[in-house]
Amino acid sequence: MLINQNNLPEPPYCAVIFTSIRSGNDENSYGFMAEEMERLAEAQEGYLGIQSISDGLKSITVSYWKDEKSIALWKNNSEHLTAQEKGQSLWYEHYTIQIAKVERAYEF
Amino acid sequence: MLINQNNLPEPPYCAVIFTSIRSGNDENSYGFMAEEMERLAEAQEGYLGIQSISDGLKSITVSYWKDEKSIALWKNNSEHLTAQEKGQSLWYEHYTIQIAKVERAYEF
């Protein structure tokens, strides 16, 4: 689910701001993993939605979660753990992860 | 300043997650305003940095601020207020703004 169409959750909720610069190594396997992770995240308890934009190898992805507990469950999902390891060894040159609590939300 | 090069601030700090779909109207004036707003934000007290990616008319921009007070000052900056009005009447088809407090941050 994309949070872009008049359907912001009611605060408070949590956001994981993930920014990355990919190495360009093995982009096919990266694409397969990214789709698989999105499918898994959607099935995870507490998942609220995602906003993501890429420009070449650079991306910003913000995923939204009900609470800290749902983020912790997602972080420790076994398939996601495997993807995190492969991300560091293969796909990503650099990334940042910021965990935040959304306190107010507006849209136009 | 881009927060992408091993220089994340020390939490807690605040993030403004701004996602937008532009209308495509008057993209020249949009580009001029966007540069001007970035310049003004950088000069604003409490500004910590920005991460932004666009894909055609879609963008995600996350700006980082020391605290709620610096966000309020930026929101009410007179040139920024003018840009906000013109944004609604001219440049943006849809946008979301989420104000969040960053509690943890990591990078690789």
Backbone of each chain as ProteinMPNN parsed JSONL, in Angstrom:
{"seq_chain_A": "MLINQNNLPEPPYCAVIFTSIRSGNDENSYGFMAEEMERLAEAQEGYLGIQSISDGLKSITVSYWKDEKSIALWKNNSEHLTAQEKGQSLWYEHYTIQIAKVERAYEF", "coords_chain_A": {"N_chain_A": [[0.842, -1.197, 0.0], [0.62, 2.154, -0.902], [1.223, 5.162, 0.803], [-0.133, 7.697, -0.255], [-2.378, 8.614, -1.21], [-4.554, 10.175, 0.054], [-4.784, 8.806, 2.494], [-3.479, 8.845, 4.996], [-2.313, 7.455, 8.061], [-3.686, 7.834, 11.401], [-1.886, 9.867, 13.616], [-0.374, 9.084, 16.876], [2.247, 7.259, 15.14], [4.793, 5.05, 13.866], [7.782, 5.676, 11.93], [10.099, 4.406, 9.583], [12.842, 5.663, 8.217], [14.57, 5.084, 5.449], [17.43, 5.51, 3.69], [19.353, 5.06, 0.76], [22.332, 4.271, -1.11], [22.996, 2.389, -3.78], [25.365, -0.171, -4.721], [25.336, -1.065, -7.274], [25.982, -3.591, -7.873], [24.863, -6.735, -8.935], [22.101, -6.176, -9.652], [19.807, -7.453, -10.516], [19.248, -9.476, -8.604], [18.926, -7.81, -6.478], [16.546, -6.424, -7.158], [14.693, -8.507, -7.128], [14.83, -9.252, -4.407], [13.943, -6.83, -3.232], [11.266, -6.639, -4.017], [10.298, -8.94, -2.812], [10.735, -8.331, -0.103], [8.989, -6.213, 0.225], [6.569, -7.483, -0.11], [6.644, -9.244, 2.071], [6.784, -7.405, 4.212], [4.314, -6.154, 4.016], [2.714, -8.176, 4.915], [3.274, -8.269, 7.51], [2.466, -7.919, 10.956], [1.184, -4.849, 12.104], [2.172, -3.274, 10.088], [1.798, -0.305, 8.218], [2.126, 1.05, 5.821], [3.918, 2.352, 2.902], [6.266, 4.652, 1.45], [8.118, 5.385, -1.354], [10.876, 6.379, -3.349], [13.006, 6.256, -6.142], [16.059, 7.202, -7.763], [17.932, 6.329, -10.163], [20.619, 4.758, -8.692], [20.134, 5.702, -6.197], [17.974, 5.896, -3.371], [15.06, 6.743, -1.43], [13.19, 5.372, 1.082], [10.345, 5.275, 2.993], [8.94, 3.554, 5.536], [5.962, 2.735, 7.303], [4.7, 2.117, 10.54], [2.766, 0.563, 13.13], [3.725, 0.631, 15.792], [6.66, 0.572, 17.967], [7.081, -2.094, 18.561], [6.159, -3.524, 16.332], [8.037, -2.706, 14.464], [10.347, -3.848, 15.538], [9.732, -6.576, 15.304], [9.659, -6.814, 12.518], [12.288, -6.096, 11.889], [13.625, -8.301, 12.85], [12.627, -10.409, 11.426], [13.213, -13.479, 9.821], [13.791, -13.838, 7.06], [14.123, -11.237, 6.323], [16.355, -10.583, 7.832], [18.335, -12.073, 6.519], [18.297, -10.708, 4.094], [19.216, -8.214, 4.966], [21.877, -8.814, 5.664], [22.909, -9.569, 3.164], [22.512, -7.212, 1.884], [24.436, -5.518, 3.035], [26.788, -6.836, 2.268], [26.661, -6.957, -0.48], [24.657, -5.369, -2.077], [24.437, -2.65, -1.214], [26.144, 0.451, -1.152], [26.104, 2.463, 0.635], [24.021, 3.233, 3.415], [21.37, 4.801, 5.342], [19.487, 4.516, 8.334], [16.74, 5.651, 10.009], [14.811, 5.789, 12.865], [11.673, 6.87, 13.732], [9.127, 8.706, 15.502], [5.989, 9.536, 14.372], [4.292, 12.484, 14.854], [2.518, 14.405, 13.971], [0.412, 14.801, 11.101], [-0.342, 15.873, 7.817], [-2.248, 16.564, 4.831], [-2.524, 17.545, 1.386]], "CA_chain_A": [[0.0, 0.0, 0.0], [1.318, 3.433, -0.911], [0.548, 6.232, 1.522], [0.003, 8.876, -1.101], [-3.693, 8.87, -1.779], [-5.561, 10.538, 1.047], [-5.016, 7.747, 3.481], [-2.488, 8.846, 6.069], [-2.808, 6.951, 9.342], [-3.849, 8.823, 12.476], [-0.755, 9.831, 14.549], [1.02, 8.744, 16.621], [2.683, 5.979, 14.598], [6.248, 5.078, 13.702], [8.311, 5.701, 10.569], [11.488, 4.017, 9.376], [13.345, 6.404, 7.06], [15.709, 4.316, 4.923], [17.999, 6.097, 2.475], [20.439, 4.179, 0.327], [23.024, 4.365, -2.391], [23.377, 1.015, -4.102], [26.665, -0.351, -5.366], [25.131, -1.443, -8.676], [26.278, -5.027, -7.994], [23.804, -7.735, -8.933], [20.835, -5.457, -9.56], [18.679, -8.373, -10.693], [18.909, -10.1, -7.328], [18.407, -6.721, -5.638], [15.146, -6.178, -7.519], [13.906, -9.637, -6.647], [14.77, -9.12, -2.945], [13.153, -5.659, -2.846], [9.846, -7.006, -4.173], [9.988, -9.951, -1.799], [10.679, -7.66, 1.207], [7.766, -5.418, 0.275], [5.477, -8.446, 0.084], [6.733, -9.727, 3.458], [6.465, -6.307, 5.139], [2.865, -5.948, 3.972], [2.059, -9.256, 5.647], [3.727, -8.189, 8.906], [1.559, -7.238, 11.891], [1.549, -3.485, 12.449], [2.588, -2.516, 8.893], [0.781, 0.673, 7.833], [2.274, 1.511, 4.445], [5.276, 2.682, 2.468], [6.467, 5.657, 0.407], [9.457, 5.106, -1.851], [11.26, 6.974, -4.634], [14.383, 5.986, -6.555], [16.624, 7.91, -8.904], [19.126, 5.526, -10.43], [21.027, 3.898, -7.57], [19.778, 6.35, -4.93], [16.571, 5.72, -2.979], [14.523, 7.011, -0.092], [11.994, 4.58, 1.364], [9.836, 5.473, 4.346], [7.882, 2.589, 5.864], [5.19, 3.205, 8.457], [4.393, 1.0, 11.433], [1.869, 0.908, 14.236], [4.467, 0.919, 17.023], [8.043, 0.073, 18.025], [7.07, -3.554, 18.593], [6.032, -4.047, 14.964], [9.33, -2.473, 13.805], [11.291, -4.852, 16.048], [9.371, -7.862, 14.687], [10.074, -6.758, 11.118], [13.755, -6.085, 11.852], [14.137, -9.633, 13.169], [12.075, -11.414, 10.511], [14.409, -14.225, 9.388], [14.125, -13.555, 5.651], [14.602, -9.856, 6.29], [17.732, -10.61, 8.355], [19.184, -12.543, 5.421], [18.391, -9.601, 3.126], [20.064, -7.171, 5.565], [23.278, -9.248, 5.539], [23.307, -9.504, 1.76], [22.54, -5.786, 1.565], [25.735, -4.956, 3.418], [27.913, -7.454, 1.563], [26.52, -6.966, -1.937], [23.858, -4.392, -2.822], [24.494, -1.246, -0.803], [27.405, 1.132, -0.899], [25.869, 3.267, 1.839], [22.618, 3.5, 3.751], [21.036, 5.328, 6.667], [18.19, 4.108, 8.866], [16.324, 6.497, 11.126], [13.536, 5.352, 13.447], [11.049, 8.098, 14.217], [7.708, 8.657, 15.868], [5.24, 10.598, 13.691], [3.434, 13.136, 15.846], [1.466, 15.134, 13.263], [0.412, 14.508, 9.666], [-1.282, 16.677, 7.041], [-2.09, 16.386, 3.386], [-3.222, 18.464, 0.489]], "C_chain_A": [[0.875, 1.244, 0.0], [0.517, 4.429, -0.093], [0.715, 7.487, 0.697], [-1.356, 9.345, -1.574], [-4.718, 9.079, -0.675], [-5.836, 9.446, 2.062], [-3.913, 7.685, 4.524], [-3.1, 8.244, 7.33], [-2.973, 8.106, 10.336], [-2.64, 8.754, 13.415], [-1.254, 9.585, 15.979], [1.203, 7.365, 15.991], [4.172, 6.119, 14.314], [6.637, 5.075, 12.223], [9.751, 5.201, 10.584], [11.941, 4.684, 8.078], [14.63, 5.715, 6.61], [16.202, 4.99, 3.658], [19.178, 5.239, 2.058], [21.066, 4.633, -0.983], [23.499, 2.957, -2.705], [24.727, 0.988, -4.811], [26.51, -0.558, -6.872], [25.466, -2.904, -8.921], [24.996, -5.845, -7.986], [22.414, -7.116, -8.766], [19.626, -6.37, -9.774], [18.262, -8.997, -9.367], [18.405, -9.044, -6.346], [16.919, -6.502, -5.9], [14.223, -7.276, -7.015], [13.718, -9.536, -5.135], [13.834, -7.983, -2.546], [11.657, -5.954, -2.947], [9.406, -7.976, -3.084], [9.843, -9.299, -0.415], [9.401, -6.827, 1.323], [6.56, -6.333, 0.539], [5.453, -8.93, 1.534], [6.323, -8.649, 4.462], [4.956, -6.096, 5.203], [2.117, -6.981, 4.802], [2.357, -9.177, 7.152], [2.71, -7.421, 9.751], [2.065, -5.82, 12.172], [2.036, -2.646, 11.276], [1.467, -1.572, 8.468], [0.91, 1.144, 6.389], [3.699, 1.916, 4.146], [5.227, 3.812, 1.444], [7.899, 5.496, -0.061], [9.691, 5.789, -3.196], [12.714, 6.61, -4.909], [14.773, 6.883, -7.709], [17.943, 7.198, -9.187], [19.424, 4.651, -9.227], [20.677, 4.499, -6.211], [18.294, 6.172, -4.625], [16.294, 6.307, -1.606], [13.257, 6.174, 0.043], [11.58, 4.853, 2.803], [8.729, 4.445, 4.562], [7.252, 3.007, 7.189], [4.649, 2.006, 9.219], [3.563, 1.486, 12.601], [2.655, 1.346, 15.471], [5.877, 0.332, 16.93], [8.083, -1.459, 17.958], [6.988, -4.123, 17.168], [7.323, -3.803, 14.169], [10.343, -3.536, 14.237], [11.007, -6.228, 15.431], [9.852, -7.911, 13.245], [11.602, -6.824, 11.0], [14.301, -7.503, 12.025], [13.475, -10.761, 12.387], [13.245, -12.131, 9.828], [14.787, -13.944, 7.923], [14.654, -12.135, 5.5], [16.034, -9.777, 6.824], [18.721, -11.055, 7.277], [19.39, -11.427, 4.393], [19.292, -8.493, 3.666], [21.546, -7.526, 5.414], [23.768, -9.105, 4.101], [23.355, -8.054, 1.288], [23.901, -5.188, 1.865], [26.869, -5.53, 2.578], [27.857, -7.22, 0.057], [25.875, -5.709, -2.53], [24.12, -2.935, -2.5], [25.915, -0.741, -0.628], [27.29, 1.912, 0.413], [24.379, 3.28, 2.144], [22.505, 4.128, 5.123], [19.651, 4.811, 7.048], [17.888, 5.003, 10.061], [14.932, 6.056, 11.571], [12.901, 6.556, 14.122], [9.603, 7.855, 14.617], [6.999, 9.84, 15.217], [4.216, 11.176, 14.66], [2.287, 13.913, 15.209], [1.563, 14.801, 11.787], [-0.689, 15.306, 8.981], [-1.2, 16.235, 5.591], [-2.893, 17.407, 2.628], [-3.456, 17.711, -0.807]], "O_chain_A": [[1.779, 1.364, 0.826], [-0.698, 4.545, -0.252], [1.636, 8.266, 0.944], [-1.467, 10.36, -2.262], [-5.629, 8.272, -0.491], [-6.982, 9.199, 2.437], [-3.462, 6.601, 4.896], [-4.267, 8.49, 7.635], [-2.461, 9.206, 10.125], [-2.375, 7.688, 13.97], [-2.42, 9.843, 16.275], [0.442, 6.434, 16.255], [4.744, 7.193, 14.501], [5.918, 4.542, 11.379], [10.525, 5.53, 11.483], [11.492, 4.327, 6.989], [15.647, 5.758, 7.303], [15.483, 5.042, 2.661], [19.921, 4.745, 2.906], [20.436, 5.273, -1.826], [24.316, 2.396, -1.974], [25.166, 1.971, -5.408], [27.421, -0.27, -7.648], [25.269, -3.415, -10.023], [24.142, -5.659, -7.119], [21.658, -7.48, -7.866], [18.541, -6.088, -9.266], [17.076, -9.045, -9.041], [17.568, -9.331, -5.49], [16.128, -6.405, -4.962], [13.119, -7.011, -6.539], [12.61, -9.706, -4.626], [13.022, -8.138, -1.634], [10.878, -5.57, -2.074], [8.319, -7.863, -2.516], [8.951, -9.658, 0.354], [8.803, -6.746, 2.396], [5.66, -5.994, 1.308], [4.392, -9.017, 2.152], [5.616, -8.924, 5.431], [4.386, -5.888, 6.274], [1.035, -6.713, 5.326], [1.778, -9.91, 7.954], [2.166, -6.406, 9.317], [3.249, -5.625, 12.447], [2.287, -1.45, 11.429], [0.313, -1.987, 8.367], [-0.071, 1.587, 5.791], [4.578, 1.841, 5.004], [4.276, 3.922, 0.669], [8.813, 5.472, 0.763], [8.823, 5.78, -4.069], [13.552, 6.652, -4.008], [13.939, 7.275, -8.526], [18.947, 7.445, -8.519], [18.567, 3.883, -8.791], [20.904, 3.865, -5.181], [17.455, 6.285, -5.518], [17.169, 6.361, -0.742], [12.357, 6.263, -0.792], [12.377, 4.681, 3.726], [7.712, 4.457, 3.868], [7.915, 3.555, 8.07], [4.202, 1.019, 8.632], [3.638, 2.645, 13.009], [2.291, 2.324, 16.123], [6.234, -0.316, 15.945], [8.997, -2.043, 17.376], [7.674, -5.092, 16.844], [7.67, -4.6, 13.298], [11.1, -4.057, 13.418], [11.934, -6.957, 15.078], [10.389, -8.924, 12.797], [12.141, -7.513, 10.133], [15.312, -7.864, 11.423], [13.731, -11.936, 12.651], [14.159, -11.484, 9.316], [15.968, -13.827, 7.596], [15.516, -11.863, 4.664], [16.838, -8.991, 6.324], [19.803, -10.485, 7.14], [20.494, -11.222, 3.889], [20.053, -7.894, 2.906], [22.369, -6.672, 5.083], [24.861, -8.603, 3.84], [24.138, -7.706, 0.405], [24.455, -4.444, 1.056], [27.802, -4.814, 2.214], [28.886, -7.276, -0.616], [26.47, -5.054, -3.386], [24.042, -2.074, -3.376], [26.768, -1.407, -0.041], [28.241, 2.006, 1.189], [23.559, 3.334, 1.227], [23.404, 4.014, 5.957], [18.763, 4.685, 6.204], [18.679, 5.099, 11.0], [14.004, 5.961, 10.768], [13.514, 7.188, 14.983], [8.95, 6.928, 14.137], [7.345, 10.996, 15.463], [3.384, 10.455, 15.213], [1.223, 14.07, 15.807], [2.651, 14.548, 11.271], [-1.81, 15.409, 9.481], [-0.224, 15.617, 5.168], [-3.807, 18.041, 3.154], [-4.032, 18.261, -1.746]]}, "seq_chain_B": "MLINQNNLPEPPYCAVIFTSIRSGNDENSYGFMAEEMERLAEAQEGYLGIQSISDGLKSITVSYWKDEKSIALWKNNSEHLTAQEKGQSLWYEHYTIQIAKVERAYEF", "coords_chain_B": {"N_chain_B": [[23.049, 20.997, 2.917], [23.556, 17.575, 2.509], [22.333, 14.746, 4.179], [23.926, 12.156, 3.982], [26.342, 11.189, 4.001], [27.896, 9.815, 6.098], [27.269, 11.45, 8.321], [25.152, 11.662, 10.177], [22.995, 13.351, 12.452], [23.057, 13.369, 16.096], [20.555, 11.559, 17.701], [17.996, 12.678, 20.097], [16.227, 14.235, 17.346], [14.339, 16.248, 15.0], [12.233, 15.347, 12.217], [10.934, 16.308, 9.06], [8.841, 14.852, 6.955], [8.232, 15.09, 3.683], [6.19, 14.412, 1.083], [5.457, 14.496, -2.381], [3.371, 15.007, -5.263], [3.755, 16.58, -8.173], [1.938, 18.977, -10.19], [2.892, 19.576, -12.637], [2.552, 22.011, -13.684], [4.022, 25.037, -14.608], [6.861, 24.471, -14.227], [9.332, 25.705, -14.339], [9.212, 27.932, -12.597], [8.723, 26.515, -10.312], [11.16, 25.101, -9.952], [12.895, 27.209, -9.476], [11.822, 28.255, -7.088], [12.18, 26.0, -5.421], [14.951, 25.767, -5.165], [15.471, 28.2, -3.955], [14.075, 27.893, -1.538], [15.539, 25.849, -0.38], [17.951, 27.114, 0.045], [17.142, 29.124, 1.849], [16.195, 27.52, 3.986], [18.525, 26.297, 4.846], [19.759, 28.441, 6.005], [18.309, 28.812, 8.215], [17.815, 28.854, 11.72], [18.529, 25.968, 13.588], [18.304, 24.147, 11.555], [19.254, 21.005, 10.271], [19.791, 19.388, 8.094], [19.129, 17.726, 4.872], [17.433, 15.26, 2.937], [16.705, 14.191, -0.254], [14.819, 12.932, -2.982], [13.841, 12.694, -6.352], [11.554, 11.527, -8.84], [10.688, 12.09, -11.843], [7.674, 13.747, -11.611], [7.226, 13.067, -9.026], [8.221, 13.249, -5.618], [10.223, 12.684, -2.669], [11.097, 14.351, 0.174], [13.064, 14.71, 2.963], [13.491, 16.727, 5.636], [15.643, 17.8, 8.254], [15.673, 18.783, 11.648], [16.573, 20.648, 14.572], [14.727, 20.856, 16.691], [11.199, 21.112, 17.661], [10.653, 23.809, 17.766], [12.356, 25.002, 15.872], [11.26, 23.954, 13.554], [8.74, 25.16, 13.6], [9.458, 27.855, 13.302], [10.53, 27.78, 10.722], [8.283, 26.941, 9.271], [6.732, 29.217, 9.431], [8.212, 31.176, 8.23], [8.306, 34.035, 6.194], [8.775, 34.082, 3.389], [8.67, 31.398, 2.886], [6.024, 30.88, 3.554], [4.699, 32.164, 1.468], [5.569, 30.541, -0.626], [4.339, 28.171, 0.135], [1.632, 28.767, -0.25], [1.554, 29.212, -3.028], [2.356, 26.758, -3.803], [0.104, 25.171, -3.238], [-1.769, 26.332, -4.937], [-0.674, 26.127, -7.449], [1.736, 24.439, -8.041], [1.565, 21.846, -6.877], [-0.089, 18.73, -7.081], [-0.74, 16.92, -5.192], [0.187, 16.487, -1.801], [1.926, 15.215, 1.12], [2.619, 15.855, 4.525], [4.573, 14.967, 7.194], [5.329, 15.189, 10.56], [7.928, 14.279, 12.605], [9.634, 12.705, 15.367], [12.937, 11.805, 15.537], [14.279, 8.976, 16.906], [16.22, 6.983, 16.94], [19.211, 6.323, 15.091], [21.075, 4.916, 12.437], [23.897, 3.947, 10.435], [25.383, 2.581, 7.446]], "CA_chain_B": [[23.826, 19.82, 3.34], [22.879, 16.287, 2.396], [22.684, 13.781, 5.216], [24.077, 10.883, 3.278], [27.777, 10.914, 3.966], [28.459, 9.563, 7.429], [27.156, 12.609, 9.2], [23.834, 11.759, 10.817], [23.02, 14.006, 13.766], [22.816, 12.505, 17.254], [19.167, 11.684, 18.163], [16.782, 12.95, 19.316], [16.042, 15.437, 16.551], [13.036, 16.168, 14.333], [12.221, 15.165, 10.76], [9.717, 16.638, 8.322], [8.769, 13.981, 5.776], [7.374, 15.778, 2.708], [6.091, 13.687, -0.185], [4.62, 15.306, -3.27], [3.183, 14.765, -6.693], [3.543, 17.9, -8.759], [0.949, 19.056, -11.269], [3.582, 19.797, -13.914], [2.35, 23.418, -14.056], [5.047, 26.054, -14.338], [7.995, 23.793, -13.603], [10.471, 26.621, -14.194], [9.082, 28.7, -11.355], [8.878, 25.534, -9.233], [12.585, 24.846, -9.755], [13.485, 28.406, -8.87], [11.361, 28.291, -5.695], [12.756, 24.889, -4.656], [16.334, 26.138, -4.836], [15.423, 29.321, -3.013], [13.644, 27.368, -0.233], [16.648, 25.082, 0.193], [18.911, 28.111, 0.511], [16.573, 29.753, 3.051], [16.141, 26.541, 5.079], [19.898, 26.115, 5.342], [20.133, 29.607, 6.81], [17.382, 28.876, 9.356], [18.308, 28.296, 12.985], [18.023, 24.637, 13.927], [18.327, 23.262, 10.377], [20.329, 20.015, 10.39], [20.141, 18.776, 6.814], [18.013, 17.336, 4.015], [17.598, 14.144, 2.004], [15.63, 14.384, -1.228], [14.916, 12.195, -4.246], [12.706, 12.888, -7.253], [11.417, 10.685, -10.023], [9.693, 12.829, -12.613], [6.914, 14.712, -10.809], [7.086, 12.578, -7.649], [9.394, 13.497, -4.768], [10.238, 12.566, -1.209], [12.127, 15.193, 0.783], [13.046, 14.682, 4.421], [14.381, 17.739, 6.221], [15.936, 17.48, 9.655], [15.657, 20.001, 12.465], [17.006, 20.446, 15.946], [13.589, 20.689, 17.596], [9.905, 21.588, 17.166], [10.684, 25.266, 17.631], [12.971, 25.376, 14.592], [10.278, 23.624, 12.504], [7.701, 26.199, 13.628], [10.042, 29.069, 12.711], [10.638, 27.563, 9.277], [6.918, 26.908, 8.713], [6.174, 30.563, 9.398], [9.083, 32.09, 7.477], [7.365, 34.701, 5.278], [8.961, 33.635, 1.997], [8.211, 30.026, 2.835], [4.553, 30.928, 3.548], [4.301, 32.496, 0.086], [5.803, 29.335, -1.429], [3.317, 27.175, 0.497], [0.38, 29.151, -0.918], [1.696, 28.995, -4.471], [2.414, 25.305, -3.95], [-1.257, 24.62, -3.288], [-2.553, 26.842, -6.063], [-0.028, 25.981, -8.754], [2.733, 23.408, -8.343], [1.348, 20.492, -6.364], [-1.37, 18.043, -7.234], [-0.981, 16.253, -3.902], [1.361, 16.292, -0.948], [1.745, 14.845, 2.522], [3.641, 16.345, 5.448], [4.538, 14.263, 8.473], [6.32, 15.725, 11.507], [8.308, 13.12, 13.414], [10.825, 12.815, 16.203], [13.861, 10.693, 15.289], [14.724, 8.456, 18.207], [17.444, 6.208, 16.748], [19.732, 6.455, 13.734], [22.215, 4.045, 12.145], [24.269, 3.956, 9.022], [26.338, 1.592, 6.967]], "C_chain_B": [[22.991, 18.553, 3.169], [23.319, 15.391, 3.54], [22.806, 12.427, 4.532], [25.501, 10.402, 3.371], [28.33, 10.832, 5.38], [28.383, 10.759, 8.356], [25.751, 12.766, 9.777], [23.979, 12.505, 12.143], [22.789, 12.973, 14.882], [21.35, 12.653, 17.689], [19.115, 12.094, 19.647], [16.878, 14.251, 18.51], [14.739, 15.246, 15.768], [13.199, 16.005, 12.82], [10.883, 15.636, 10.201], [9.748, 15.824, 7.036], [7.748, 14.59, 4.817], [7.357, 14.957, 1.43], [5.15, 14.466, -1.095], [4.501, 14.695, -4.652], [2.88, 16.125, -7.299], [2.535, 17.815, -9.902], [1.634, 19.091, -12.633], [3.402, 21.223, -14.404], [3.563, 24.249, -13.68], [6.261, 25.48, -13.612], [9.217, 24.704, -13.466], [10.408, 27.391, -12.883], [9.177, 27.756, -10.153], [10.361, 25.311, -8.929], [13.282, 26.016, -9.078], [13.123, 28.472, -7.386], [12.057, 27.216, -4.871], [14.197, 25.204, -4.247], [16.384, 27.236, -3.782], [15.041, 28.819, -1.612], [14.777, 26.574, 0.42], [17.694, 26.041, 0.777], [18.43, 28.761, 1.814], [16.578, 28.794, 4.24], [17.521, 26.362, 5.699], [20.329, 27.252, 6.263], [19.32, 29.688, 8.107], [18.006, 28.227, 10.59], [17.695, 26.913, 13.234], [17.987, 23.663, 12.761], [19.507, 22.301, 10.483], [20.724, 19.388, 9.055], [18.911, 18.311, 6.056], [18.407, 16.105, 3.202], [16.431, 14.231, 1.039], [15.886, 13.563, -2.481], [13.654, 12.485, -5.058], [12.741, 11.866, -8.374], [10.305, 11.33, -10.848], [8.996, 13.824, -11.7], [6.745, 14.272, -9.361], [8.374, 12.821, -6.857], [9.145, 13.064, -3.329], [11.391, 13.432, -0.729], [11.981, 15.084, 2.29], [14.015, 15.748, 4.908], [14.48, 17.483, 7.717], [16.189, 18.758, 10.426], [15.999, 19.662, 13.898], [15.833, 20.126, 16.869], [12.323, 21.242, 16.942], [9.924, 23.101, 16.915], [11.281, 25.673, 16.28], [12.05, 25.025, 13.427], [9.202, 24.7, 12.431], [8.217, 27.496, 13.011], [10.108, 28.952, 11.191], [9.263, 27.575, 8.619], [6.384, 28.322, 8.514], [7.102, 31.618, 8.795], [8.259, 32.717, 6.345], [7.535, 34.259, 3.821], [8.49, 32.196, 1.82], [6.675, 29.962, 2.816], [4.031, 31.231, 2.146], [4.464, 31.268, -0.812], [4.747, 28.277, -1.13], [1.989, 27.474, -0.212], [0.43, 28.845, -2.413], [1.793, 27.49, -4.758], [1.026, 24.707, -4.094], [-2.0, 25.086, -4.53], [-1.972, 26.444, -7.411], [0.764, 24.689, -8.933], [2.338, 21.992, -7.975], [-0.055, 19.971, -6.656], [-1.748, 17.416, -5.892], [0.303, 16.294, -3.087], [0.965, 15.82, 0.444], [2.918, 15.421, 3.318], [3.488, 15.593, 6.758], [5.685, 14.784, 9.339], [6.639, 14.61, 12.492], [9.523, 13.434, 14.266], [11.7, 11.58, 15.978], [14.455, 10.25, 16.618], [16.003, 7.632, 18.104], [17.901, 6.386, 15.299], [20.981, 5.607, 13.576], [22.662, 4.327, 10.731], [25.272, 2.873, 8.714], [27.044, 2.2, 5.76]], "O_chain_B": [[21.854, 18.48, 3.636], [24.508, 15.28, 3.841], [21.854, 11.646, 4.523], [25.833, 9.325, 2.875], [29.127, 11.67, 5.801], [29.328, 11.046, 9.092], [25.227, 13.877, 9.854], [24.957, 12.32, 12.866], [22.375, 11.844, 14.62], [20.929, 13.763, 18.017], [20.084, 11.882, 20.375], [17.512, 15.221, 18.925], [14.108, 14.193, 15.865], [14.175, 16.468, 12.23], [9.831, 15.394, 10.793], [10.565, 16.067, 6.147], [6.55, 14.605, 5.1], [8.383, 14.817, 0.765], [4.159, 15.031, -0.632], [5.381, 13.983, -5.135], [1.869, 16.748, -6.975], [2.308, 16.758, -10.491], [1.056, 18.697, -13.646], [4.003, 21.623, -15.401], [4.064, 24.164, -12.559], [6.636, 25.939, -12.533], [10.045, 24.501, -12.578], [11.395, 27.496, -12.155], [9.659, 28.153, -9.092], [10.765, 25.331, -7.767], [14.146, 25.834, -8.221], [13.98, 28.709, -6.535], [12.48, 27.478, -3.745], [14.604, 24.936, -3.116], [17.201, 27.216, -2.861], [15.611, 29.264, -0.616], [14.95, 26.624, 1.638], [18.242, 25.808, 1.854], [19.202, 28.928, 2.759], [16.915, 29.183, 5.359], [17.663, 26.285, 6.92], [21.14, 27.068, 7.17], [19.597, 30.513, 8.978], [18.644, 27.179, 10.499], [16.485, 26.726, 13.101], [17.676, 22.486, 12.943], [20.632, 22.723, 10.753], [21.849, 18.914, 8.895], [17.785, 18.475, 6.525], [19.568, 15.936, 2.83], [15.281, 14.335, 1.468], [17.009, 13.499, -2.982], [12.547, 12.517, -4.52], [13.802, 11.407, -8.797], [9.122, 11.13, -10.572], [9.654, 14.658, -11.078], [6.187, 15.012, -8.55], [9.476, 12.622, -7.368], [8.015, 13.076, -2.841], [12.528, 13.267, -1.172], [10.907, 15.334, 2.836], [15.212, 15.685, 4.631], [13.536, 17.015, 8.353], [16.828, 19.688, 9.935], [15.755, 18.555, 14.376], [15.925, 19.242, 17.721], [12.359, 21.768, 15.83], [9.296, 23.6, 15.981], [10.773, 26.581, 15.622], [12.053, 25.722, 12.412], [8.795, 25.107, 11.343], [7.49, 28.164, 12.275], [9.786, 29.894, 10.467], [9.089, 28.147, 7.542], [5.672, 28.593, 7.547], [6.807, 32.812, 8.845], [7.582, 31.997, 5.611], [6.55, 34.083, 3.104], [7.984, 31.815, 0.765], [6.093, 29.105, 2.151], [3.053, 30.637, 1.693], [3.609, 30.986, -1.652], [4.307, 27.566, -2.033], [1.314, 26.57, -0.706], [-0.513, 28.299, -2.986], [1.371, 27.016, -5.813], [0.788, 23.854, -4.949], [-2.775, 24.328, -5.114], [-2.689, 26.423, -8.412], [0.504, 23.926, -9.863], [2.717, 21.04, -8.657], [-1.053, 20.674, -6.499], [-2.918, 17.386, -5.511], [1.393, 16.148, -3.64], [-0.17, 16.0, 0.884], [4.053, 15.464, 2.843], [2.414, 15.58, 7.36], [6.842, 14.817, 8.919], [5.745, 14.061, 13.136], [10.331, 14.304, 13.938], [11.261, 10.451, 16.2], [15.05, 11.041, 17.351], [16.785, 7.578, 19.053], [17.084, 6.575, 14.398], [21.839, 5.574, 14.458], [21.91, 4.873, 9.924], [25.923, 2.324, 9.603], [27.91, 1.56, 5.164]]}, "name": "protein", "num_of_chains": 2, "seq": "MLINQNNLPEPPYCAVIFTSIRSGNDENSYGFMAEEMERLAEAQEGYLGIQSISDGLKSITVSYWKDEKSIALWKNNSEHLTAQEKGQSLWYEHYTIQIAKVERAYEFMLINQNNLPEPPYCAVIFTSIRSGNDENSYGFMAEEMERLAEAQEGYLGIQSISDGLKSITVSYWKDEKSIALWKNNSEHLTAQEKGQSLWYEHYTIQIAKVERAYEF"}
